[in-house]
Amino acid sequence: MSPKEFNKVSSEHSGASKGMKYKTIKPHHEVLGDLEEGVVLELDSIAHYPTKYRLKDKEGRLWTIPTHSVERIEE
């Protein structure tokens, strides 16, 4: 497997792929808003170095969240 480029996003990484569902396991703050613990989100893409998930909420907003702040929901 070739290394991921730091300035690109990908649709899969280490078993995670676009469309998977995740739930926040702790509150998350960004400039444009806050997410509480327990919010269900859908994986849109993955940023690298450091690895963070770009997740979409039910309103269609994108959040960039560290991988340790969410857990995968089995469907």
C-alpha positions as CSV (number, residue, x, y, z in Angstrom):
1,M,0.0,0.0,0.0
2,S,1.4,3.4,-1.0
3,P,1.6,6.1,1.7
4,K,-1.1,8.7,1.8
5,E,-0.3,12.2,0.6
6,F,-0.6,14.8,3.4
7,N,-2.4,17.3,1.3
8,K,-5.1,14.9,0.0
9,V,-8.1,13.3,1.5
10,S,-9.1,9.6,0.9
11,S,-12.3,7.6,1.0
12,E,-10.8,4.6,3.0
13,H,-8.1,4.1,5.6
14,S,-7.4,1.2,8.0
15,G,-10.9,-0.4,7.6
16,A,-12.8,2.9,7.6
17,S,-14.5,3.8,4.4
18,K,-16.9,6.5,3.0
19,G,-20.5,6.0,4.2
20,M,-19.8,4.2,7.5
21,K,-21.6,5.5,10.5
22,Y,-19.8,6.9,13.6
23,K,-21.0,8.3,17.0
24,T,-19.2,10.9,19.0
25,I,-17.9,9.6,22.3
26,K,-17.0,13.0,23.7
27,P,-18.0,16.6,23.0
28,H,-16.2,18.2,20.0
29,H,-15.7,22.0,19.4
30,E,-15.0,23.8,16.1
31,V,-15.2,27.5,15.2
32,L,-18.6,27.1,13.5
33,G,-20.2,25.0,16.2
34,D,-20.2,22.2,18.8
35,L,-21.1,18.6,18.8
36,E,-22.3,16.8,21.9
37,E,-21.5,13.3,22.9
38,G,-23.7,10.6,21.2
39,V,-24.2,12.4,17.8
40,V,-24.4,10.0,14.9
41,L,-22.4,11.1,11.8
42,E,-21.6,9.6,8.4
43,L,-18.0,9.3,7.1
44,D,-17.4,11.6,4.1
45,S,-13.6,11.4,3.8
46,I,-10.4,11.0,5.7
47,A,-7.7,13.6,6.2
48,H,-4.1,12.5,6.9
49,Y,-1.2,13.6,9.1
50,P,-2.7,13.5,11.6
51,T,-5.5,11.2,10.6
52,K,-8.9,12.8,11.2
53,Y,-12.3,11.8,9.9
54,R,-14.4,14.3,7.9
55,L,-17.9,13.4,9.0
56,K,-21.3,14.7,7.8
57,D,-24.2,15.4,10.2
58,K,-27.9,15.1,9.4
59,E,-28.0,18.7,8.3
60,G,-25.1,18.1,5.8
61,R,-22.5,20.0,7.7
62,L,-18.9,18.6,7.6
63,W,-17.0,18.2,10.8
64,T,-13.2,17.3,11.0
65,I,-12.9,15.1,14.1
66,P,-9.9,13.2,15.5
67,T,-10.3,9.4,15.2
68,H,-10.2,9.0,19.0
69,S,-13.3,11.1,19.5
70,V,-15.7,8.8,17.7
71,E,-16.5,5.1,17.6
72,R,-17.9,3.1,14.6
73,I,-21.5,2.0,14.7
74,E,-22.1,-1.5,13.5
75,E,-25.0,-1.7,11.1
